[in-house]
Amino acid sequence: MSEEMKTAKKSNKKIVLTAAVVIMLAIVAIVVALKQMKARQLAEQLDLGVKYLSMMEYERAMDAYLDAIEIEPECVEAYFGLAAVYYETGKIGKAEAVMSEGNLYEMFEVRGGTDDCTIAGIKDKSLRIVVVPERINGTSIKKIDGYAFDGCSNMTKVIILDGITEIGDEAFFFCKSLTDVTIPNSVTMTGWGVSEPGMFTMGVFWSCDSLATIHTPRGSYAEQWARENGYEVVNIIP
């Protein structure tokens, strides 16, 4: 083989290698761009869900969360938001189905026995919407521990389901974005040192400076406590 042919062959190899590298880089760039676009679209739908849920525009909130789940089928925040929509609109069966489908029960740290147990914490402190269930794996939840949601600084809304009777002191400590809480009739005691029904203390929501609205049934202990402490009360059907 002549020197010219060898030189041409080497040149062709370089061209092919360079083209392969360019194609690979282009593919990587496209993949990264698609992931970034997906992340932006997901964030946009989650933001809309939070916005519409806070405005009680439930149909639009539902659409936003469903779109978010379509974008990312394993998005825990989207499932929590959708469950919140269904609970607040009285669609309990759908809410429970969403909780199961999204594996939301697995997000809670639980302690206790087989008859009843306590919510000790949550595994993802970045969540903005949380629904605290009344039952996990067939076991009744009776209490939310003190500091259970300590430091969940992104949380804006929490729905506590009927069946829970006690909320521990500073359970929502420094949830600085929390604006809206649903407390059922079943909750009769909150805070440190409580020993009998009707004892509510401010310590449960210590440093929750954004808290403004309490959703609770008319005549509940939570309603009395909320009105005494200057919170807006939205009465719900128990």
C-alpha positions in Angstrom: 0.0 0.0 0.0 1.4 3.4 -1.0 2.1 6.2 1.5 -0.7 8.2 0.0 -3.2 5.4 0.5 -2.1 4.9 4.1 -2.4 8.7 4.7 -5.9 8.7 3.1 -7.0 5.7 5.2 -5.8 7.4 8.5 -7.5 10.6 7.5 -10.8 8.7 6.8 -10.5 7.0 10.2 -10.1 10.4 11.9 -13.1 11.7 10.1 -15.3 8.7 11.1 -14.1 8.9 14.7 -14.7 12.7 14.8 -18.2 12.2 13.3 -19.0 9.5 15.8 -17.9 11.7 18.7 -20.0 14.6 17.3 -23.1 12.4 17.0 -22.6 11.0 20.5 -22.3 14.5 21.9 -25.4 15.6 20.0 -27.4 12.6 21.4 -26.2 13.4 25.0 -27.2 17.1 24.5 -30.6 16.1 23.2 -31.2 13.7 26.1 -30.1 16.4 28.6 -32.3 19.0 27.0 -35.3 16.6 27.0 -34.7 15.8 30.7 -34.5 19.5 31.5 -37.7 20.2 29.5 -39.5 17.4 31.3 -38.3 18.7 34.7 -39.6 22.2 33.8 -42.9 20.9 32.6 -43.3 18.8 35.8 -42.4 21.8 38.1 -44.9 24.0 36.2 -47.8 21.5 36.7 -46.9 21.0 40.4 -46.9 24.8 40.9 -50.2 25.1 39.2 -51.6 22.3 41.4 -50.5 24.0 44.6 -51.9 27.3 43.3 -55.3 26.0 42.3 -55.7 23.8 45.4 -55.0 26.8 47.6 -57.7 28.7 45.7 -60.1 25.7 46.0 -60.3 25.5 42.2 -60.4 21.7 42.4 -61.0 20.9 38.8 -58.0 22.9 37.7 -55.9 21.5 40.5 -56.9 17.9 39.5 -56.0 18.5 35.9 -52.6 19.9 36.9 -51.8 17.0 39.1 -53.0 14.5 36.5 -50.8 16.2 33.9 -47.9 16.0 36.4 -48.4 12.3 36.9 -48.5 11.8 33.1 -45.1 13.6 32.9 -43.6 11.6 35.8 -45.6 8.6 36.9 -43.6 8.2 40.1 -44.0 11.8 41.3 -45.0 11.5 45.0 -45.9 15.2 45.3 -48.4 14.9 42.4 -50.1 11.9 44.0 -50.4 13.7 47.4 -51.8 16.7 45.7 -54.4 14.7 43.7 -55.3 12.8 46.9 -55.9 16.1 48.6 -58.2 17.3 45.8 -60.2 14.1 46.1 -60.5 14.3 49.9 -61.5 17.9 49.9 -64.2 17.2 47.3 -65.6 14.2 49.2 -64.3 11.5 46.7 -62.9 9.3 49.5 -62.7 6.2 47.4 -60.7 7.9 44.7 -58.5 9.5 47.3 -57.7 6.2 48.9 -57.0 4.6 45.5 -54.5 7.5 44.7 -52.8 7.0 48.0 -52.3 3.3 47.2 -51.3 3.8 43.6 -48.7 6.4 44.5 -47.3 4.3 47.4 -47.9 7.3 49.7 -48.4 5.2 52.8 -44.8 4.1 52.5 -43.7 7.8 52.8 -44.5 7.8 56.6 -42.3 6.7 59.4 -44.5 4.7 61.8 -44.0 3.3 65.3 -46.3 1.2 67.5 -48.2 -2.0 67.6 -50.7 -4.0 65.6 -53.8 -2.3 67.0 -52.8 1.3 66.6 -49.7 3.2 65.8 -48.2 6.7 65.6 -46.9 8.8 62.7 -43.3 9.5 63.8 -42.1 11.3 60.7 -42.1 11.6 56.9 -39.3 10.4 54.6 -39.4 13.3 52.2 -39.3 16.7 53.9 -39.5 18.6 50.6 -43.2 17.8 49.9 -45.6 20.8 49.7 -48.9 18.9 50.1 -49.3 16.0 52.6 -52.3 13.9 53.5 -51.9 12.1 56.9 -53.9 8.9 56.6 -56.0 7.4 59.3 -54.8 3.9 58.6 -51.6 2.3 57.2 -51.5 -1.4 56.2 -54.7 -2.1 58.1 -53.4 -0.5 61.4 -55.2 2.6 62.8 -53.2 5.8 63.2 -54.1 7.5 66.5 -51.4 10.1 67.0 -48.9 12.3 65.2 -45.7 12.4 67.2 -44.0 15.6 68.4 -41.6 16.9 65.7 -43.0 14.4 63.2 -43.0 17.1 60.4 -40.2 19.2 61.9 -38.4 21.2 59.3 -40.8 20.5 56.4 -40.2 24.0 55.2 -41.8 23.6 51.8 -45.1 22.2 53.2 -48.0 24.6 52.4 -51.0 22.3 53.1 -51.6 19.3 55.3 -54.8 17.3 55.6 -55.2 15.2 58.8 -57.8 12.4 58.3 -60.5 11.5 60.7 -59.5 8.9 63.3 -56.3 10.6 64.6 -57.0 11.8 68.1 -53.8 13.5 69.2 -51.1 15.7 67.7 -47.8 15.9 69.6 -46.0 19.1 70.7 -44.2 21.0 67.8 -45.4 18.3 65.4 -45.1 20.9 62.6 -42.2 22.9 64.1 -40.7 25.4 61.6 -43.0 24.5 58.7 -42.6 28.1 57.7 -44.6 27.8 54.4 -47.6 26.1 56.0 -50.7 28.2 55.4 -53.6 25.7 55.5 -54.4 22.7 57.9 -57.4 20.4 58.0 -58.1 19.0 61.5 -60.9 16.5 61.9 -63.4 16.1 64.8 -61.4 13.1 66.1 -58.5 15.3 67.2 -59.2 16.2 70.8 -55.7 16.8 72.2 -52.6 18.7 70.9 -49.3 19.8 72.4 -47.0 19.1 75.3 -48.5 17.9 78.6 -52.0 17.4 77.4 -54.0 14.8 79.4 -57.6 15.1 78.6 -59.9 16.0 75.6 -60.2 19.6 74.7 -56.6 20.6 75.5 -55.0 22.4 72.6 -51.8 24.3 72.6 -50.0 26.6 70.2 -46.9 24.5 70.4 -48.1 22.2 67.7 -47.6 24.9 65.1 -44.6 26.6 66.6 -42.8 28.8 64.1 -45.4 28.2 61.5 -45.6 31.9 60.8 -47.6 31.6 57.6 -50.4 29.6 59.0 -53.7 31.3 58.3 -56.5 28.9 57.8 -57.9 25.9 59.7 -60.4 23.6 58.0 -62.4 21.8 60.6 -66.0 20.7 61.4 -68.3 23.1 63.2 -68.2 22.6 66.9 -64.9 20.8 67.0 -62.2 21.5 69.6 -60.0 22.6 66.7 -62.6 25.3 65.7 -62.7 26.7 69.2 -58.9 26.8 69.4 -58.5 28.4 65.9 -61.0 31.1 66.6 -59.5 31.9 70.0 -56.1 32.3 68.3 -57.2 34.4 65.4 -57.1 31.9 62.5 -59.6 31.9 59.7 -61.9 28.9 60.1 -63.4 27.1 57.2 -66.1 24.6 58.4 -66.1 21.3 56.6 -68.6 18.4 56.7 -67.2 15.7 59.1 
